[in-house]
Amino acid sequence: MKKEARFKGEFGYLAYKKKQTLIRSLVFLGVTLLIFVSGLLIYGSNQNYFSIFAALFCIPTGVSLVNMIMFKRATECTDELHRTIEPHAGGLLLLYDLYMTAYETNFPVLCATVLNNKVLCLLDGDGTKNAACETHIREILTQNGFEGFIVTICNDVHVFCEGLDELEQLRAGSGANPVEEEAAWVAGTKQTVPGILMSISL
C-alpha cells in the first residue's frame, strides 16, 4: 500500500521523508551504475560518453544521499507521543517533526505550538540543549520582525501537555483560531511564526 504523503509540520513527516529520500537515492545510484556499466559493455572501456553522463549523474545522486543521511539522523515524534499529545491539542495548531538546523548543533523538536507571543516546544533530549534552542528560536523570530516572544522548551511530554492545556484555555477565552489563521496565509506576504519555525527545519 502506498504511503500517504506528509508535509512539513504534519505528524509522520520525517518518517515519510526518510523513506522517500532512501528510495530516491537508491534509484539515482542504480541509474548511475546502469549508465556506466552500459558504456563498459558497449565500448569495452570507460573512455566514452556514457561515463561522462554517469559522472554528471553523480551530482544529484550525491545530493540525494546527503539529504537521506540528514533525514536518517533526525528524531521524529513517535506514535506513542502523538497519541499522548493529540487529546490536548484543542484548537491549537500543532507542528510535529521539526528538526531545526543551526550552525553549531541541531534541535529535534518533536512538537511545537504558537499562540499570540508564546512558543511552546517539546524537545527530544535531556535538557542540555534547551537554552540553546530557546535562544535560537528567539533570535530567528527577532530577525524576522517578531520581538518579545516567550519561548518555552520542555523535555517531558506531560509537562508539554500541561502547557498545551494552559494555552488552549487562553485560546478558547480569546476566540483565536490559529489553525485557520495559518491556513489563510498567502504566499508572498510576511511569513507567520509557525511558517518561520518550519522554514528553519528539515
C-alpha positions, 0 to 999 in steps of 0.5 A, spaced: 500 500 500 502 506 498 504 511 503 500 517 504 504 523 503 506 528 509 508 535 509 512 539 513 509 540 520 504 534 519 505 528 524 509 522 520 513 527 516 520 525 517 518 518 517 515 519 510 521 523 508 526 518 510 523 513 506 522 517 500 529 520 500 532 512 501 528 510 495 530 516 491 537 515 492 537 508 491 534 509 484 539 515 482 545 510 484 542 504 480 541 509 474 548 511 475 551 504 475 546 502 469 549 508 465 556 506 466 556 499 466 552 500 459 558 504 456 563 498 459 559 493 455 558 497 449 565 500 448 569 495 452 572 501 456 570 507 460 573 512 455 566 514 452 560 518 453 556 514 457 561 515 463 561 522 462 553 522 463 554 517 469 559 522 472 554 528 471 549 523 474 553 523 480 551 530 482 544 529 484 545 522 486 550 525 491 545 530 493 540 525 494 544 521 499 546 527 503 539 529 504 537 521 506 543 521 511 540 528 514 533 525 514 536 518 517 539 522 523 533 526 525 528 524 531 521 524 529 515 524 534 513 517 535 506 514 535 506 513 542 507 521 543 502 523 538 497 519 541 499 522 548 499 529 545 493 529 540 487 529 546 490 536 548 491 539 542 484 543 542 484 548 537 491 549 537 495 548 531 500 543 532 507 542 528 510 535 529 517 533 526 521 539 526 528 538 526 531 545 526 538 546 523 543 551 526 550 552 525 553 549 531 548 543 533 541 541 531 534 541 535 529 535 534 523 538 536 518 533 536 512 538 537 511 545 537 505 550 538 504 558 537 499 562 540 499 570 540 507 571 543 508 564 546 512 558 543 511 552 546 516 546 544 517 539 546 524 537 545 527 530 544 533 530 549 535 531 556 535 538 557 542 540 555 540 543 549 534 547 551 537 554 552 540 553 546 534 552 542 530 557 546 535 562 544 535 560 537 528 560 536 528 567 539 533 570 535 530 567 528 523 570 530 527 577 532 530 577 525 524 576 522 520 582 525 517 578 531 520 581 538 518 579 545 516 572 544 516 567 550 519 561 548 518 555 552 522 548 551 520 542 555 523 535 555 517 531 558 511 530 554 506 531 560 509 537 562 508 539 554 501 537 555 500 541 561 502 547 557 498 545 551 492 545 556 494 552 559 494 555 552 488 552 549 484 555 555 487 562 553 485 560 546 478 558 547 477 565 552 480 569 546 476 566 540 483 565 536 483 560 531 490 559 529 489 553 525 485 557 520 489 563 521 495 559 518 491 556 513 489 563 510 496 565 509 498 567 502 504 566 499 508 572 498 506 576 504 510 576 511 511 569 513 507 567 520 511 564 526 509 557 525 511 558 517 518 561 520 519 555 525 518 550 519 522 554 514 528 553 519 527 545 519 528 539 515 
